[in-house]
Amino acid sequence: MTLDAVLARIDTDLPASLDRLMQLLRIPSISTDPAFKADCATAADWLVEDLKSLGFDASARTTPGHPMVVGHGGTGDKHLLFYGHYDVQPVDPLNLWDRDPFDPEIQDTPKGRVIRARGAADDKGQLMTFLEACRAWKAVYGSLPGKLTIFLEGEEESGSPSLIPFMQANAAELRADIALICDTGLFDDKTPAITTMLRGLVGEEMTIHAANKDLHSGSYGGAAANPIRVLAKILGNMTDARGHITIPHFYDGVTELPDAIRAQWQSLSFDHAQFLGDVGLSIPQGEQDRTPLEMLWSRPTAEINGIWGGYTGDGFKTVLPAQAHAKVSFRLVGDQDPAAISANFRTWVEAQLPGDCSVEWKAHGNSPAGVMSIDNPAFEVARQALTDEWQVPAAYIGCGGSIPIAGYFKTYLGMDAMLIGFGRDDDQIHSPNEKYDLECFHKGIRSWARVLAKLS
Amino acid sequence: MTLDAVLARIDTDLPASLDRLMQLLRIPSISTDPAFKADCATAADWLVEDLKSLGFDASARTTPGHPMVVGHGGTGDKHLLFYGHYDVQPVDPLNLWDRDPFDPEIQDTPKGRVIRARGAADDKGQLMTFLEACRAWKAVYGSLPGKLTIFLEGEEESGSPSLIPFMQANAAELRADIALICDTGLFDDKTPAITTMLRGLVGEEMTIHAANKDLHSGSYGGAAANPIRVLAKILGNMTDARGHITIPHFYDGVTELPDAIRAQWQSLSFDHAQFLGDVGLSIPQGEQDRTPLEMLWSRPTAEINGIWGGYTGDGFKTVLPAQAHAKVSFRLVGDQDPAAISANFRTWVEAQLPGDCSVEWKAHGNSPAGVMSIDNPAFEVARQALTDEWQVPAAYIGCGGSIPIAGYFKTYLGMDAMLIGFGRDDDQIHSPNEKYDLECFHKGIRSWARVLAKLS
C-alpha cells in the first residue's frame, strides 16, 4: 500500500503545505500591471527555490515579460509535464476586499475553512497541489513520482505574450508524453472533473476620440460630438433583444454540441438557479434559445469588461470629454477564428462612427477555443484516480474560461493536455475576496498523488 | 471727463490688478470635491479682505456648504447687486494641463496675452473685473460708484445647494434694483454681449447594480447580467439617428424661438464651422433639423458627462463588474420642467432594466431655463456702455450654459438680472488649460466702469 503512505504523509504535512502556500500568496505577482514586475520575479524565484528543494533542476528563465519557471526531475518511462501560473489578477476594487489581498488568512466560513487571498485559487493554490504531491512522494520514497517537467508561467493573466515564443524556442526541452494543467475547477462541490472544452478569448481596448480637448457641455452641448454617447450607442448595439451578438460573421465557425456531449451535460443536472443565485442573480441573460450550460461552456460571448470617460469623481462636472474608452472581450468556441473576430469587430465599430469621431485600438491577446481529445488513455486513467479520491464519478466537462495553453501544447509541442483542477464556482477568482477551500487544496494534493501513481 | 480719469486709473493699475487676480487663482477652491473645503473658505476670506479694503462692510457667511461672501458699500439712488462665484471646476484630467492649474501664469499666445489657470475665466477673472472697476473708481473719487451689494457664491460649480435657502433667509438684505452677473461671454472676440437666454440644467447620477460582486467573465460570461452592457444599451438609446432625444415627454415645454429673436440671431452670422473647428470638430451632432445656434442656445440636450465601470487600468481584466455608473445632464429651454425631466428620465431608464438589475439614483441639482426680460431700461443703458468700450454694437444673445442664479433673483427676490461677461469661446472653461484673455480682463474692468457710470 505504497500510495497509502504518500496519502498519509500529505495528511500530516498539510499545515506545512499551507504555510508554504501562504508564503507564495504574500508575493503580489500581478502580471498585467508594470508596477508589480519585481514581485513577479520574486514569485518565480520562490518557486525555483521550492523546486530545487524537491530535487528538481530548476531555473527562472528570462523572457521579454515575466520569467518562466522550468524544472526537470525524476525518472520513468512516461514523461509528464505539469503547467500552472504564478501570476495573479489585479485586486481592484480594493475597497470591496475584507482584508489585504496579499495578506492570506485561513478563515472559517459556513461552507468550511478557506484560504483567503488573491491567487489562492487562481492559480497559486492549484499549482501548489501538484508540488505538494511531489513533496509527499519524495518524503516517502526519496524520489519524485516519475519523470517530470514543471513549467510555470507568469503572464497567464495578461495575455501570455511570451508563451508561444518560449515554447517554440524550447520545444525539445518541454516536449513530454502529456501535459497536466491545474487551472480549472470541480464540476460541483463534490464532483471532480477533467475539462475537455475551453472557450477562446479576444481582448480589445478601444478609445473613441472626438474634440481635441474636453469641452464645457453648456458651451458645446447639443452641437459637439460626445464620445461617451458614441461609445454607449455602439456597444449598446452589440447584442440584440434576444441576447444574440450582432457583429457580422460573429457566429462563423461556431459548432453545435455533439449529441453525446449534450446528453452527458444534461445528465449533470446543472442547477443554474443555484449557480446564479449564489451571486445574487436569477435570470440567464445570454442567447435566449440556449440552455444556461451552453451559454457558459459552448456558446460565444461579447462582454464589456471596462468602460470609462468624462468626469467620474464626486459631485458633477458638465464636461464633454475629448475621449471615451472601453475594454471588450469575446469568448470563442468551436472553430471561431480570433483574428477574424477582432477584424470584424473593429470594422463593425468603425462603420458606426459618426463624422468627427475616430477610434484607436489596442489588442489584448487572442486565442482560439480548445477541445481536448479524450482518445489518449491517460484521460480514463486519471478519471479513475479522481473518482477514487472524491468517491464520486469524475466528469468530463466544459469551461467558460480561456486557458489557451491547452491548445498551445498540441499546436506547438504536439502533446495532448489534460486539465484537472479543484476550484469551486464560489472561489471569486478575478474578484474581491478570492478564496480556495482547504478541502480542495487537501484533496487536490491527494488527487495528484493518485493520478501520478497511475500515470507514471 | 470724470469717467476718463477712472479709465486711466484702470489702465495704469492693470499690473496690480493682475497680481491680485493671481493671488485668488492660487487658491484651489474646487467646490464639488470635499477635499478642497478649506480652500473654498480661504478664497471666501480672501475676497472678504479685498472687499473691506475697498470700503465694503463685508463678511463670509456660513452655509451648510461653502460660505457666501456678502458686502455692502457706497451710496446712491439706485441699488445695484453684483453676483459672481469664487469656486472652480475640478481640474482632471490633470495630465492634459501644461502646468499646475493653481499656479497661474501670464502667457503670450498667437492670439494675445492670457492668464492661464483654473478659474481664470470661470469665474475668478470675471468677478474681479467688477471689483477692480470699483477699486479704480474709489482711487479717483474716494468712494464707490453707487450703492452696491456684492454677493459671491462658492457652490456654483456644484449645484448651488445653499443658494436658494440663503436668498430666502436674507431676502431683505440682498434685494436691490437690479442684479449684475458676470459669468458669461462675449458674442465673439470683438463683440460684447448681454445674455438674455440661458439653458436650465438637470444633473443625474445613476448606478446600475447586477451581481452582488464582481464576476469572472470566463465563469459567468454569457449567462450573468453585465451592468456595463445594460448601461450602454440604455444610454445608447437616449438619442435617435436624427439627434432627437427619445425620453418620453422630454420636449414638453420646449418653446420655438420668436421670429424676432430668430432674425436677430441670423444677423449675428454665427460661424459654426469656425466654432467647431477651433476644437477639432466640424459636424453639428444635435437635432439635424435645427441650426447650430439653436442647438447651442435654444434647444435642449441630453449628454453623458461621465461613465465608469469594470476594469479601467493598464492591461486587461476579464471581469463582469457588479456595478456600472454614469453621470447624465440635461440642458433645458423654454418652460421645460426640471422635476418632470428628472422623473421621466428615471422612469424611462427603469422601464429598460433587464431582470436581475436595479438602478440607484443621485440627483445633482436642477434649474429651469431662464429668459431675461429686456424691458428694464438698464439693459439698453448697459448695452450702450458696452458699445462705447468695445466700439462694436453690443448684442443680446443666448447662452448654452446654465446660470440658474439669474432666474432665482427674479423668483426669490423679485429683481431683474442682467448678464454681462467677457469670456471667449476658446477660454477652455471646465477643461484643461483654462485661460482668460488679458484684453478681456482689462476691457472688462473698463466696461464695468462705464456701465456703473451710467447706471448709478
Boltz contact constraints between the chains, C-beta under 6 A:
constraints:
  - contact:
      token1: [A, 32]
      token2: [B, 315]
      max_distance: 6.0
  - contact:
      token1: [A, 33]
      token2: [B, 314]
      max_distance: 6.0
  - contact:
      token1: [A, 90]
      token2: [B, 317]
      max_distance: 6.0
  - contact:
      token1: [A, 158]
      token2: [B, 315]
      max_distance: 6.0
  - contact:
      token1: [A, 203]
      token2: [B, 316]
      max_distance: 6.0
  - contact:
      token1: [A, 211]
      token2: [B, 279]
      max_distance: 6.0
  - contact:
      token1: [A, 211]
      token2: [B, 280]
      max_distance: 6.0
  - contact:
      token1: [A, 211]
      token2: [B, 281]
      max_distance: 6.0
  - contact:
      token1: [A, 212]
      token2: [B, 279]
      max_distance: 6.0
  - contact:
      token1: [A, 212]
      token2: [B, 280]
      max_distance: 6.0
  - contact:
      token1: [A, 213]
      token2: [B, 431]
      max_distance: 6.0
  - contact:
      token1: [A, 214]
      token2: [B, 431]
      max_distance: 6.0
  - contact:
      token1: [A, 216]
      token2: [B, 429]
      max_distance: 6.0
  - contact:
      token1: [A, 216]
      token2: [B, 430]
      max_distance: 6.0
  - contact:
      token1: [A, 217]
      token2: [B, 303]
      max_distance: 6.0
  - contact:
      token1: [A, 218]
      token2: [B, 400]
      max_distance: 6.0
  - contact:
      token1: [A, 218]
      token2: [B, 401]
      max_distance: 6.0
  - contact:
      token1: [A, 218]
      token2: [B, 402]
      max_distance: 6.0
  - contact:
      token1: [A, 219]
      token2: [B, 400]
      max_distance: 6.0
  - contact:
      token1: [A, 221]
      token2: [B, 301]
      max_distance: 6.0
  - contact:
      token1: [A, 221]
      token2: [B, 303]
      max_distance: 6.0
  - contact:
      token1: [A, 221]
      token2: [B, 331]
      max_distance: 6.0
  - contact:
      token1: [A, 222]
      token2: [B, 286]
      max_distance: 6.0
  - contact:
      token1: [A, 222]
      token2: [B, 295]
      max_distance: 6.0
  - contact:
      token1: [A, 222]
      token2: [B, 296]
      max_distance: 6.0
  - contact:
      token1: [A, 222]
      token2: [B, 299]
      max_distance: 6.0
  - contact:
      token1: [A, 222]
      token2: [B, 301]
      max_distance: 6.0
  - contact:
      token1: [A, 223]
      token2: [B, 284]
      max_distance: 6.0
  - contact:
      token1: [A, 223]
      token2: [B, 286]
      max_distance: 6.0
  - contact:
      token1: [A, 223]
      token2: [B, 292]
      max_distance: 6.0
  - contact:
      token1: [A, 223]
      token2: [B, 295]
      max_distance: 6.0
  - contact:
      token1: [A, 223]
      token2: [B, 296]
      max_distance: 6.0
  - contact:
      token1: [A, 224]
      token2: [B, 281]
      max_distance: 6.0
  - contact:
      token1: [A, 225]
      token2: [B, 285]
      max_distance: 6.0
  - contact:
      token1: [A, 226]
      token2: [B, 303]
      max_distance: 6.0
  - contact:
      token1: [A, 228]
      token2: [B, 304]
      max_distance: 6.0
  - contact:
      token1: [A, 228]
      token2: [B, 307]
      max_distance: 6.0
  - contact:
      token1: [A, 229]
      token2: [B, 304]
      max_distance: 6.0
  - contact:
      token1: [A, 232]
      token2: [B, 232]
      max_distance: 6.0
  - contact:
      token1: [A, 232]
      token2: [B, 235]
      max_distance: 6.0
  - contact:
      token1: [A, 232]
      token2: [B, 236]
      max_distance: 6.0
  - contact:
      token1: [A, 233]
      token2: [B, 236]
      max_distance: 6.0
  - contact:
      token1: [A, 235]
      token2: [B, 232]
      max_distance: 6.0
  - contact:
      token1: [A, 236]
      token2: [B, 232]
      max_distance: 6.0
  - contact:
      token1: [A, 236]
      token2: [B, 233]
      max_distance: 6.0
  - contact:
      token1: [A, 236]
      token2: [B, 236]
      max_distance: 6.0
  - contact:
      token1: [A, 279]
      token2: [B, 211]
      max_distance: 6.0
  - contact:
      token1: [A, 279]
      token2: [B, 212]
      max_distance: 6.0
  - contact:
      token1: [A, 280]
      token2: [B, 211]
      max_distance: 6.0
  - contact:
      token1: [A, 280]
      token2: [B, 212]
      max_distance: 6.0
  - contact:
      token1: [A, 281]
      token2: [B, 211]
      max_distance: 6.0
  - contact:
      token1: [A, 281]
      token2: [B, 224]
      max_distance: 6.0
  - contact:
      token1: [A, 281]
      token2: [B, 356]
      max_distance: 6.0
  - contact:
      token1: [A, 282]
      token2: [B, 356]
      max_distance: 6.0
  - contact:
      token1: [A, 283]
      token2: [B, 355]
      max_distance: 6.0
  - contact:
      token1: [A, 283]
      token2: [B, 356]
      max_distance: 6.0
  - contact:
      token1: [A, 284]
      token2: [B, 223]
      max_distance: 6.0
  - contact:
      token1: [A, 285]
      token2: [B, 225]
      max_distance: 6.0
  - contact:
      token1: [A, 286]
      token2: [B, 222]
      max_distance: 6.0
  - contact:
      token1: [A, 286]
      token2: [B, 223]
      max_distance: 6.0
  - contact:
      token1: [A, 292]
      token2: [B, 223]
      max_distance: 6.0
  - contact:
      token1: [A, 295]
      token2: [B, 222]
      max_distance: 6.0
  - contact:
      token1: [A, 295]
      token2: [B, 223]
      max_distance: 6.0
  - contact:
      token1: [A, 296]
      token2: [B, 222]
      max_distance: 6.0
  - contact:
      token1: [A, 296]
      token2: [B, 223]
      max_distance: 6.0
  - contact:
      token1: [A, 299]
      token2: [B, 222]
      max_distance: 6.0
  - contact:
      token1: [A, 301]
      token2: [B, 221]
      max_distance: 6.0
  - contact:
      token1: [A, 301]
      token2: [B, 222]
      max_distance: 6.0
  - contact:
      token1: [A, 303]
      token2: [B, 217]
      max_distance: 6.0
  - contact:
      token1: [A, 303]
      token2: [B, 221]
      max_distance: 6.0
  - contact:
      token1: [A, 303]
      token2: [B, 226]
      max_distance: 6.0
  - contact:
      token1: [A, 304]
      token2: [B, 228]
      max_distance: 6.0
  - contact:
      token1: [A, 304]
      token2: [B, 229]
      max_distance: 6.0
  - contact:
      token1: [A, 305]
      token2: [B, 310]
      max_distance: 6.0
  - contact:
      token1: [A, 305]
      token2: [B, 311]
      max_distance: 6.0
  - contact:
      token1: [A, 305]
      token2: [B, 318]
      max_distance: 6.0
  - contact:
      token1: [A, 305]
      token2: [B, 319]
      max_distance: 6.0
  - contact:
      token1: [A, 306]
      token2: [B, 310]
      max_distance: 6.0
  - contact:
      token1: [A, 306]
      token2: [B, 311]
      max_distance: 6.0
  - contact:
      token1: [A, 306]
      token2: [B, 312]
      max_distance: 6.0
  - contact:
      token1: [A, 307]
      token2: [B, 228]
      max_distance: 6.0
  - contact:
      token1: [A, 307]
      token2: [B, 307]
      max_distance: 6.0
  - contact:
      token1: [A, 307]
      token2: [B, 309]
      max_distance: 6.0
  - contact:
      token1: [A, 308]
      token2: [B, 308]
      max_distance: 6.0
  - contact:
      token1: [A, 308]
      token2: [B, 312]
      max_distance: 6.0
  - contact:
      token1: [A, 309]
      token2: [B, 307]
      max_distance: 6.0
  - contact:
      token1: [A, 310]
      token2: [B, 305]
      max_distance: 6.0
  - contact:
      token1: [A, 310]
      token2: [B, 306]
      max_distance: 6.0
  - contact:
      token1: [A, 311]
      token2: [B, 305]
      max_distance: 6.0
  - contact:
      token1: [A, 311]
      token2: [B, 306]
      max_distance: 6.0
  - contact:
      token1: [A, 312]
      token2: [B, 306]
      max_distance: 6.0
  - contact:
      token1: [A, 312]
      token2: [B, 308]
      max_distance: 6.0
  - contact:
      token1: [A, 314]
      token2: [B, 33]
      max_distance: 6.0
  - contact:
      token1: [A, 315]
      token2: [B, 32]
      max_distance: 6.0
  - contact:
      token1: [A, 315]
      token2: [B, 158]
      max_distance: 6.0
  - contact:
      token1: [A, 316]
      token2: [B, 203]
      max_distance: 6.0
  - contact:
      token1: [A, 316]
      token2: [B, 327]
      max_distance: 6.0
  - contact:
      token1: [A, 316]
      token2: [B, 364]
      max_distance: 6.0
  - contact:
      token1: [A, 317]
      token2: [B, 90]
      max_distance: 6.0
  - contact:
      token1: [A, 318]
      token2: [B, 305]
      max_distance: 6.0
  - contact:
      token1: [A, 318]
      token2: [B, 329]
      max_distance: 6.0
  - contact:
      token1: [A, 319]
      token2: [B, 305]
      max_distance: 6.0
  - contact:
      token1: [A, 319]
      token2: [B, 430]
      max_distance: 6.0
  - contact:
      token1: [A, 327]
      token2: [B, 316]
      max_distance: 6.0
  - contact:
      token1: [A, 329]
      token2: [B, 318]
      max_distance: 6.0
  - contact:
      token1: [A, 331]
      token2: [B, 221]
      max_distance: 6.0
  - contact:
      token1: [A, 355]
      token2: [B, 283]
      max_distance: 6.0
  - contact:
      token1: [A, 356]
      token2: [B, 281]
      max_distance: 6.0
  - contact:
      token1: [A, 356]
      token2: [B, 282]
      max_distance: 6.0
  - contact:
      token1: [A, 356]
      token2: [B, 283]
      max_distance: 6.0
  - contact:
      token1: [A, 364]
      token2: [B, 316]
      max_distance: 6.0
  - contact:
      token1: [A, 400]
      token2: [B, 218]
      max_distance: 6.0
  - contact:
      token1: [A, 400]
      token2: [B, 219]
      max_distance: 6.0
  - contact:
      token1: [A, 401]
      token2: [B, 218]
      max_distance: 6.0
  - contact:
      token1: [A, 429]
      token2: [B, 216]
      max_distance: 6.0
  - contact:
      token1: [A, 430]
      token2: [B, 216]
      max_distance: 6.0
  - contact:
      token1: [A, 430]
      token2: [B, 319]
      max_distance: 6.0
  - contact:
      token1: [A, 431]
      token2: [B, 213]
      max_distance: 6.0
  - contact:
      token1: [A, 431]
      token2: [B, 214]
      max_distance: 6.0
